[in-house]
Amino acid sequence: MDMQIKQERLKERIERINEMSRDETGGYTRLAFGEKETKARMMAKEMMLEAGLEVEIDAAGNLMGRLYPDNWNEKELHGVIATGSHIDTVRNGGKFDGLLGSIAGIEVAQCLKENHVKLKSPFEVILFTDEEGARFNAGMVGSKVIAGLGMERPLSEYTDNEGISEEAAMQKCGYHPEKLEEAAHADKYEKFVELHIEQGIVLEQESRQIGIVTGIKGPYWIEGSFEGEANHAGGTPMNMRKDAMTAAANYIAEVEKIASRLGDMFVATVGTLKVHPGGINTIPGRVDYTIDIRDTDMERRAQGIREIKEAAVKISDRFHVESTQKCLKDAKAEMMNEAIVDTIEDVCKKRGYTYMRMPSGPFHDTLSMAHICDVGMIFVPSIGGVSHSPYEDTAWDDIFAGAQVLADTMENLVG
Protein backbone atom coordinates (compact mmCIF):
# COMPACT_ATOMS: atom_id res chain seq x y z
CA MET A 1 0.00 0.00 0.00
CA ASP A 2 2.73 2.46 -1.02
CA MET A 3 0.58 4.13 -3.66
CA GLN A 4 -0.53 7.57 -2.51
CA ILE A 5 -3.18 9.67 -4.18
CA LYS A 6 -2.30 13.23 -5.16
CA GLN A 7 -4.64 15.13 -2.87
CA GLU A 8 -4.23 18.58 -4.41
CA ARG A 9 -4.73 17.22 -7.93
CA LEU A 10 -7.96 15.52 -6.86
CA LYS A 11 -9.19 18.68 -5.11
CA GLU A 12 -8.36 20.94 -8.05
CA ARG A 13 -10.23 18.75 -10.52
CA ILE A 14 -13.34 18.53 -8.35
CA GLU A 15 -13.33 22.29 -7.79
CA ARG A 16 -12.78 22.99 -11.49
CA ILE A 17 -15.97 21.17 -12.49
CA ASN A 18 -17.94 22.63 -9.59
CA GLU A 19 -16.90 26.17 -10.41
CA MET A 20 -18.23 25.75 -13.94
CA SER A 21 -21.62 24.53 -12.72
CA ARG A 22 -22.21 26.74 -9.67
CA ASP A 23 -25.68 28.28 -9.28
CA GLU A 24 -26.35 31.84 -8.15
CA THR A 25 -27.75 30.40 -4.90
CA GLY A 26 -24.51 28.58 -4.12
CA GLY A 27 -25.46 25.05 -5.19
CA TYR A 28 -24.51 23.13 -8.32
CA THR A 29 -26.73 22.04 -11.21
CA ARG A 30 -25.71 19.58 -13.90
CA LEU A 31 -28.90 18.00 -15.20
CA ALA A 32 -28.56 14.91 -17.40
CA PHE A 33 -27.81 15.76 -21.05
CA GLY A 34 -28.02 19.47 -20.26
CA GLU A 35 -25.45 22.09 -21.22
CA LYS A 36 -23.51 22.09 -17.93
CA GLU A 37 -23.56 18.32 -17.52
CA THR A 38 -22.30 17.90 -21.08
CA LYS A 39 -19.52 20.42 -20.46
CA ALA A 40 -18.56 18.67 -17.21
CA ARG A 41 -18.45 15.35 -19.06
CA MET A 42 -16.06 16.80 -21.65
CA MET A 43 -13.91 18.26 -18.86
CA ALA A 44 -13.75 14.80 -17.27
CA LYS A 45 -12.81 13.32 -20.64
CA GLU A 46 -9.85 15.70 -20.84
CA MET A 47 -8.86 14.67 -17.30
CA MET A 48 -8.92 11.02 -18.39
CA LEU A 49 -6.67 11.82 -21.35
CA GLU A 50 -4.32 13.76 -19.05
CA ALA A 51 -4.18 10.65 -16.85
CA GLY A 52 -3.09 8.54 -19.83
CA LEU A 53 -6.33 6.58 -20.21
CA GLU A 54 -7.86 5.27 -23.40
CA VAL A 55 -11.27 6.93 -23.65
CA GLU A 56 -14.53 5.53 -25.00
CA ILE A 57 -18.08 6.94 -25.06
CA ASP A 58 -20.92 4.48 -25.61
CA ALA A 59 -24.37 4.91 -27.16
CA ALA A 60 -25.89 6.12 -23.88
CA GLY A 61 -23.15 8.68 -23.27
CA ASN A 62 -21.37 6.66 -20.58
CA LEU A 63 -17.77 7.90 -20.46
CA MET A 64 -15.11 5.25 -19.87
CA GLY A 65 -11.36 5.62 -19.35
CA ARG A 66 -9.29 2.47 -19.50
CA LEU A 67 -5.87 1.05 -18.66
CA TYR A 68 -4.65 -2.31 -19.98
CA PRO A 69 -2.21 -4.88 -18.63
CA ASP A 70 1.15 -5.09 -20.39
CA ASN A 71 1.01 -7.07 -23.64
CA TRP A 72 -2.80 -7.13 -23.64
CA ASN A 73 -3.88 -8.41 -27.05
CA GLU A 74 -7.35 -9.77 -26.43
CA LYS A 75 -9.96 -8.81 -29.03
CA GLU A 76 -12.79 -8.72 -26.48
CA LEU A 77 -12.71 -7.02 -23.11
CA HIS A 78 -13.27 -9.33 -20.16
CA GLY A 79 -12.40 -9.53 -16.47
CA VAL A 80 -12.49 -5.73 -16.16
CA ILE A 81 -11.98 -4.24 -12.68
CA ALA A 82 -13.85 -0.94 -12.57
CA THR A 83 -14.73 2.06 -10.46
CA GLY A 84 -16.63 5.27 -11.11
CA SER A 85 -19.85 7.12 -10.38
CA HIS A 86 -22.01 9.82 -11.97
CA ILE A 87 -21.46 13.48 -12.78
CA ASP A 88 -25.06 14.70 -13.08
CA THR A 89 -26.77 16.38 -10.12
CA VAL A 90 -30.19 17.27 -8.81
CA ARG A 91 -31.23 20.90 -9.20
CA ASN A 92 -29.18 23.15 -6.93
CA GLY A 93 -27.41 20.17 -5.43
CA GLY A 94 -24.18 19.65 -3.53
CA LYS A 95 -20.55 19.60 -4.57
CA PHE A 96 -19.58 15.96 -3.98
CA ASP A 97 -22.62 13.77 -4.83
CA GLY A 98 -21.39 11.53 -7.67
CA LEU A 99 -18.57 13.87 -8.64
CA LEU A 100 -16.37 12.54 -5.84
CA GLY A 101 -16.46 8.94 -7.05
CA SER A 102 -16.03 9.99 -10.68
CA ILE A 103 -12.97 12.20 -10.22
CA ALA A 104 -11.47 9.98 -7.52
CA GLY A 105 -11.71 7.12 -10.02
CA ILE A 106 -9.64 9.11 -12.52
CA GLU A 107 -7.14 9.90 -9.76
CA VAL A 108 -6.83 6.21 -8.88
CA ALA A 109 -6.25 5.28 -12.52
CA GLN A 110 -3.58 7.95 -12.89
CA CYS A 111 -1.87 6.75 -9.70
CA LEU A 112 -1.89 3.16 -10.97
CA LYS A 113 -0.19 4.33 -14.17
CA GLU A 114 2.29 6.65 -12.47
CA ASN A 115 3.29 3.95 -9.96
CA HIS A 116 3.69 1.35 -12.71
CA VAL A 117 1.33 -1.06 -10.97
CA LYS A 118 1.28 -4.36 -12.85
CA LEU A 119 -2.31 -4.96 -13.87
CA LYS A 120 -3.67 -8.49 -14.06
CA SER A 121 -6.85 -7.26 -15.76
CA PRO A 122 -8.01 -4.12 -17.58
CA PHE A 123 -8.90 -1.26 -15.23
CA GLU A 124 -11.73 1.09 -16.09
CA VAL A 125 -13.23 4.32 -14.77
CA ILE A 126 -16.90 4.80 -15.69
CA LEU A 127 -18.83 8.07 -15.56
CA PHE A 128 -22.43 6.92 -15.86
CA THR A 129 -25.18 9.03 -17.44
CA ASP A 130 -28.32 10.19 -15.63
CA GLU A 131 -27.96 8.49 -12.28
CA GLU A 132 -30.05 11.06 -10.43
CA GLY A 133 -33.23 11.02 -12.52
CA ALA A 134 -33.70 14.69 -11.59
CA ARG A 135 -34.57 15.90 -15.08
CA PHE A 136 -36.56 13.02 -16.58
CA ASN A 137 -37.64 11.00 -13.50
CA ALA A 138 -35.72 8.01 -14.82
CA GLY A 139 -32.45 7.46 -12.91
CA MET A 140 -29.50 5.03 -13.21
CA VAL A 141 -29.95 5.11 -16.98
CA GLY A 142 -26.31 4.68 -17.98
CA SER A 143 -25.57 1.88 -15.52
CA LYS A 144 -28.78 0.08 -16.48
CA VAL A 145 -27.72 0.23 -20.11
CA ILE A 146 -24.30 -1.27 -19.33
CA ALA A 147 -25.90 -4.00 -17.19
CA GLY A 148 -28.45 -4.76 -19.93
CA LEU A 149 -31.35 -4.18 -17.55
CA GLY A 150 -33.49 -1.85 -19.61
CA MET A 151 -35.83 0.81 -18.28
CA GLU A 152 -39.37 0.45 -16.94
CA ARG A 153 -40.60 2.46 -19.94
CA PRO A 154 -39.14 3.58 -23.31
CA LEU A 155 -36.87 6.62 -23.02
CA SER A 156 -39.25 8.49 -25.31
CA GLU A 157 -41.83 8.41 -22.49
CA TYR A 158 -39.56 10.02 -19.88
CA THR A 159 -39.89 13.79 -20.30
CA ASP A 160 -38.62 16.90 -18.51
CA ASN A 161 -40.60 19.96 -17.44
CA GLU A 162 -40.38 21.37 -20.97
CA GLY A 163 -41.73 18.21 -22.59
CA ILE A 164 -38.35 17.13 -23.98
CA SER A 165 -37.93 13.35 -23.89
CA GLU A 166 -34.79 11.66 -22.61
CA GLU A 167 -34.45 9.99 -25.99
CA ALA A 168 -34.44 13.38 -27.76
CA ALA A 169 -32.00 14.86 -25.23
CA MET A 170 -29.61 11.95 -25.81
CA GLN A 171 -29.80 12.44 -29.56
CA LYS A 172 -29.18 16.18 -29.24
CA CYS A 173 -25.94 15.39 -27.37
CA GLY A 174 -24.83 13.12 -30.22
CA TYR A 175 -25.55 9.81 -28.50
CA HIS A 176 -27.53 6.92 -29.96
CA PRO A 177 -30.55 5.75 -27.92
CA GLU A 178 -31.53 3.47 -30.81
CA LYS A 179 -28.32 1.48 -30.23
CA LEU A 180 -28.42 1.03 -26.46
CA GLU A 181 -28.37 -2.76 -26.71
CA GLU A 182 -24.88 -2.50 -28.22
CA ALA A 183 -23.68 -0.78 -25.03
CA ALA A 184 -24.71 -3.68 -22.77
CA HIS A 185 -21.70 -5.56 -21.35
CA ALA A 186 -23.00 -8.27 -19.04
CA ASP A 187 -19.84 -10.40 -19.52
CA LYS A 188 -17.25 -7.63 -19.51
CA TYR A 189 -16.89 -6.76 -15.82
CA GLU A 190 -15.53 -8.82 -12.93
CA LYS A 191 -15.60 -6.30 -10.06
CA PHE A 192 -16.90 -2.76 -9.49
CA VAL A 193 -16.32 -0.48 -6.49
CA GLU A 194 -17.88 2.97 -6.05
CA LEU A 195 -16.81 5.78 -3.72
CA HIS A 196 -19.64 8.09 -2.63
CA ILE A 197 -20.69 10.47 0.11
CA GLU A 198 -22.98 8.81 2.64
CA GLN A 199 -25.96 11.18 2.16
CA GLY A 200 -26.93 10.44 5.76
CA ILE A 201 -25.82 11.29 9.28
CA VAL A 202 -24.75 7.88 10.63
CA LEU A 203 -20.99 8.17 10.03
CA GLU A 204 -20.88 11.61 11.59
CA GLN A 205 -22.86 10.51 14.64
CA GLU A 206 -20.66 7.43 15.06
CA SER A 207 -17.45 9.45 14.48
CA ARG A 208 -16.27 7.17 11.67
CA GLN A 209 -14.25 8.24 8.64
CA ILE A 210 -15.29 5.40 6.34
CA GLY A 211 -18.51 3.51 5.78
CA ILE A 212 -18.24 0.05 4.22
CA VAL A 213 -21.54 -0.60 2.50
CA THR A 214 -23.08 -4.04 3.03
CA GLY A 215 -26.22 -3.61 0.90
CA ILE A 216 -28.30 -1.05 -1.02
CA LYS A 217 -32.01 -0.52 -0.51
CA GLY A 218 -34.13 -1.24 -3.57
CA PRO A 219 -36.14 1.79 -4.76
CA TYR A 220 -39.73 1.59 -5.97
CA TRP A 221 -41.17 4.81 -7.40
CA ILE A 222 -44.88 5.50 -7.84
CA GLU A 223 -46.42 8.27 -9.92
CA GLY A 224 -50.06 8.78 -9.05
CA SER A 225 -53.00 11.18 -9.03
CA PHE A 226 -56.33 11.85 -7.39
CA GLU A 227 -58.96 13.19 -9.81
CA GLY A 228 -61.94 14.98 -8.32
CA GLU A 229 -63.94 17.97 -9.45
CA ALA A 230 -62.77 21.58 -9.52
CA ASN A 231 -65.46 23.93 -8.23
CA HIS A 232 -66.03 27.23 -6.47
CA ALA A 233 -64.55 27.29 -2.96
CA GLY A 234 -67.31 29.50 -1.60
CA GLY A 235 -70.31 28.03 -3.34
CA THR A 236 -69.75 24.29 -2.80
CA PRO A 237 -70.79 22.81 0.58
CA MET A 238 -68.24 20.61 2.29
CA ASN A 239 -70.39 17.47 1.99
CA MET A 240 -70.82 17.94 -1.78
CA ARG A 241 -67.16 18.29 -2.70
CA LYS A 242 -64.86 15.99 -4.65
CA ASP A 243 -61.71 17.60 -3.33
CA ALA A 244 -58.56 16.00 -4.75
CA MET A 245 -56.30 17.91 -2.37
CA THR A 246 -58.12 16.70 0.73
CA ALA A 247 -57.76 13.15 -0.57
CA ALA A 248 -54.06 13.69 -1.23
CA ALA A 249 -53.45 15.20 2.22
CA ASN A 250 -55.09 12.26 3.96
CA TYR A 251 -53.20 9.85 1.72
CA ILE A 252 -49.84 11.44 2.58
CA ALA A 253 -50.61 11.00 6.27
CA GLU A 254 -51.55 7.36 5.66
CA VAL A 255 -48.29 6.70 3.75
CA GLU A 256 -46.33 8.08 6.71
CA LYS A 257 -48.22 5.83 9.15
CA ILE A 258 -47.56 2.72 7.05
CA ALA A 259 -43.86 3.48 6.68
CA SER A 260 -43.40 4.23 10.39
CA ARG A 261 -45.11 0.98 11.39
CA LEU A 262 -42.94 -1.18 9.10
CA GLY A 263 -39.68 -0.22 10.83
CA ASP A 264 -36.51 1.83 10.45
CA MET A 265 -35.23 0.16 7.27
CA PHE A 266 -38.48 0.75 5.36
CA VAL A 267 -38.93 4.33 4.13
CA ALA A 268 -41.58 6.02 2.00
CA THR A 269 -41.51 9.63 0.84
CA VAL A 270 -44.10 11.70 -1.00
CA GLY A 271 -41.63 13.92 -2.82
CA THR A 272 -43.71 16.00 -5.22
CA LEU A 273 -47.24 17.43 -5.40
CA LYS A 274 -48.85 19.29 -8.30
CA VAL A 275 -52.25 20.85 -7.61
CA HIS A 276 -54.65 21.68 -10.45
CA PRO A 277 -55.95 24.21 -11.28
CA GLY A 278 -54.19 25.89 -8.34
CA GLY A 279 -56.42 28.84 -7.43
CA ILE A 280 -56.95 30.19 -3.92
CA ASN A 281 -60.72 30.20 -4.41
CA THR A 282 -61.00 26.94 -6.37
CA ILE A 283 -61.43 23.44 -4.99
CA PRO A 284 -58.56 21.36 -6.43
CA GLY A 285 -59.79 19.08 -9.19
CA ARG A 286 -56.63 17.01 -9.55
CA VAL A 287 -53.48 16.38 -7.54
CA ASP A 288 -50.47 14.58 -9.02
CA TYR A 289 -47.85 13.11 -6.69
CA THR A 290 -44.85 10.82 -6.52
CA ILE A 291 -43.81 8.32 -3.84
CA ASP A 292 -40.30 6.93 -3.26
CA ILE A 293 -40.32 3.59 -1.37
CA ARG A 294 -37.15 1.77 -0.28
CA ASP A 295 -36.01 -1.17 1.83
CA THR A 296 -33.23 -3.76 1.96
CA ASP A 297 -35.78 -6.50 2.73
CA MET A 298 -37.70 -7.21 -0.47
CA GLU A 299 -40.55 -9.05 1.27
CA ARG A 300 -41.14 -6.17 3.64
CA ARG A 301 -40.87 -3.71 0.75
CA ALA A 302 -43.51 -5.68 -1.16
CA GLN A 303 -45.79 -5.58 1.88
CA GLY A 304 -45.34 -1.82 2.19
CA ILE A 305 -46.01 -1.23 -1.51
CA ARG A 306 -49.16 -3.33 -1.30
CA GLU A 307 -50.46 -1.44 1.75
CA ILE A 308 -49.65 1.95 0.23
CA LYS A 309 -51.48 1.07 -2.99
CA GLU A 310 -54.50 -0.27 -1.06
CA ALA A 311 -54.60 2.94 0.97
CA ALA A 312 -54.94 4.99 -2.23
CA VAL A 313 -58.05 3.00 -3.20
CA LYS A 314 -59.61 3.44 0.25
CA ILE A 315 -58.88 7.17 0.27
CA SER A 316 -60.39 7.63 -3.20
CA ASP A 317 -63.58 5.86 -2.11
CA ARG A 318 -63.80 7.93 1.06
CA PHE A 319 -63.50 11.27 -0.73
CA HIS A 320 -65.35 10.32 -3.93
CA VAL A 321 -62.39 10.88 -6.25
CA GLU A 322 -60.63 8.69 -8.83
CA SER A 323 -57.20 7.24 -8.09
CA THR A 324 -54.55 6.19 -10.62
CA GLN A 325 -51.01 4.95 -10.03
CA LYS A 326 -48.13 3.62 -12.15
CA CYS A 327 -44.62 2.40 -11.40
CA LEU A 328 -41.73 4.61 -12.53
CA LYS A 329 -38.89 2.53 -11.08
CA ASP A 330 -38.55 -0.93 -9.56
CA ALA A 331 -35.03 -2.02 -8.59
CA LYS A 332 -34.43 -4.81 -6.15
CA ALA A 333 -32.13 -4.44 -3.17
CA GLU A 334 -28.60 -5.79 -3.64
CA MET A 335 -25.95 -7.01 -1.21
CA MET A 336 -22.27 -6.18 -1.61
CA ASN A 337 -19.71 -8.89 -2.33
CA GLU A 338 -18.32 -10.14 0.98
CA ALA A 339 -14.75 -10.52 -0.33
CA ILE A 340 -14.72 -6.90 -1.51
CA VAL A 341 -16.21 -5.76 1.80
CA ASP A 342 -13.41 -7.63 3.60
CA THR A 343 -10.78 -6.05 1.32
CA ILE A 344 -12.06 -2.53 2.08
CA GLU A 345 -12.07 -3.34 5.79
CA ASP A 346 -8.46 -4.61 5.65
CA VAL A 347 -7.43 -1.38 3.89
CA CYS A 348 -9.08 0.73 6.60
CA LYS A 349 -7.31 -1.23 9.33
CA LYS A 350 -3.89 -0.87 7.68
CA ARG A 351 -4.38 2.84 7.08
CA GLY A 352 -5.70 3.40 10.60
CA TYR A 353 -9.03 4.87 9.47
CA THR A 354 -12.06 4.49 11.71
CA TYR A 355 -14.85 2.64 9.90
CA MET A 356 -18.11 0.77 10.21
CA ARG A 357 -20.22 -1.57 8.09
CA MET A 358 -23.59 -0.12 7.10
CA PRO A 359 -26.44 -0.32 4.54
CA SER A 360 -27.09 2.36 1.93
CA GLY A 361 -30.50 4.03 1.84
CA PRO A 362 -29.92 6.01 -1.39
CA PHE A 363 -29.59 4.03 -4.60
CA HIS A 364 -26.43 4.24 -6.68
CA ASP A 365 -25.11 2.94 -10.00
CA THR A 366 -23.61 0.08 -8.00
CA LEU A 367 -27.17 -1.24 -7.72
CA SER A 368 -27.22 -1.83 -11.48
CA MET A 369 -23.67 -3.18 -11.65
CA ALA A 370 -24.51 -5.77 -8.98
CA HIS A 371 -26.53 -7.61 -11.63
CA ILE A 372 -23.43 -8.38 -13.71
CA CYS A 373 -20.42 -8.49 -11.37
CA ASP A 374 -19.18 -8.45 -7.77
CA VAL A 375 -19.60 -5.00 -6.24
CA GLY A 376 -18.58 -2.91 -3.24
CA MET A 377 -19.12 0.65 -1.99
CA ILE A 378 -17.17 3.07 0.16
CA PHE A 379 -18.87 5.95 2.00
CA VAL A 380 -17.40 9.12 3.48
CA PRO A 381 -19.32 11.27 6.01
CA SER A 382 -21.85 13.91 5.00
CA ILE A 383 -21.70 16.87 7.39
CA GLY A 384 -25.03 17.08 9.20
CA GLY A 385 -26.31 14.26 7.01
CA VAL A 386 -27.26 16.83 4.36
CA SER A 387 -27.39 15.93 0.66
CA HIS A 388 -29.25 16.98 -2.49
CA SER A 389 -28.82 20.50 -1.16
CA PRO A 390 -26.44 23.44 -1.62
CA TYR A 391 -25.48 22.84 2.03
CA GLU A 392 -24.17 19.34 1.29
CA ASP A 393 -20.55 19.12 2.42
CA THR A 394 -17.79 16.72 3.44
CA ALA A 395 -14.48 17.61 5.08
CA TRP A 396 -11.57 17.46 2.65
CA ASP A 397 -9.67 15.19 5.04
CA ASP A 398 -12.54 12.70 4.74
CA ILE A 399 -12.60 13.14 0.94
CA PHE A 400 -8.90 12.30 0.81
CA ALA A 401 -9.33 9.33 3.17
CA GLY A 402 -12.11 7.90 1.03
CA ALA A 403 -10.10 8.35 -2.16
CA GLN A 404 -7.09 6.67 -0.56
CA VAL A 405 -9.22 3.71 0.57
CA LEU A 406 -10.55 3.44 -2.98
CA ALA A 407 -7.02 3.56 -4.40
CA ASP A 408 -5.74 0.87 -2.02
CA THR A 409 -8.80 -1.31 -2.66
CA MET A 410 -8.48 -1.08 -6.43
CA GLU A 411 -4.74 -1.74 -6.25
CA ASN A 412 -5.54 -4.92 -4.31
CA LEU A 413 -8.19 -6.01 -6.80
CA VAL A 414 -6.37 -5.22 -10.02
CA GLY A 415 -2.69 -5.70 -9.14
Sequence and secondary structure as in RCSB ss.txt:
>XXXX:A:sequence
MDMQIKQERLKERIERINEMSRDETGGYTRLAFGEKETKARMMAKEMMLEAGLEVEIDAAGNLMGRLYPDNWNEK
ELHGVIATGSHIDTVRNGGKFDGLLGSIAGIEVAQCLKENHVKLKSPFEVILFTDEEGARFNAGMVGSKVIAGLG
MERPLSEYTDNEGISEEAAMQKCGYHPEKLEEAAHADKYEKFVELHIEQGIVLEQESRQIGIVTGIKGPYWIEGS
FEGEANHAGGTPMNMRKDAMTAAANYIAEVEKIASRLGDMFVATVGTLKVHPGGINTIPGRVDYTIDIRDTDMER
RAQGIREIKEAAVKISDRFHVESTQKCLKDAKAEMMNEAIVDTIEDVCKKRGYTYMRMPSGPFHDTLSMAHICDV
GMIFVPSIGGVSHSPYEDTAWDDIFAGAQVLADTMENLVG
>XXXX:A:secstr
      HHHHHHHHHHHHHHTB TTS B   TTSHHHHHHHHHHHHHHHHTT EEEE TT  EEEEE  TT   S
S  SEEEEEEE    TTB SSTTHHHHHHHHHHHHHHHHTT   SS EEEEEES  S TTTS  SHHHHHHHT  
 SS GGG B TTS BHHHHHHHTT  GGGGGGG  TTTEEEEEEEEE  SSHHHHHT SEEEEEEE EEEEEEEE
EE   EETTTS GGG   HHHHHHHHHHHHHHHHHHH TT EEEEEEEEEES  TTEE  EEEEEEEEEES HHH
HHHHHHHHHHHHHHHHHHHT EEEEEEEEE   EE  HHHHHHHHHHHHHHT  EEEEEESS  HHHHHTTTSEE
EEEEE  GGG  SSTT    HHHHHHHHHHHHHHHHHHH 
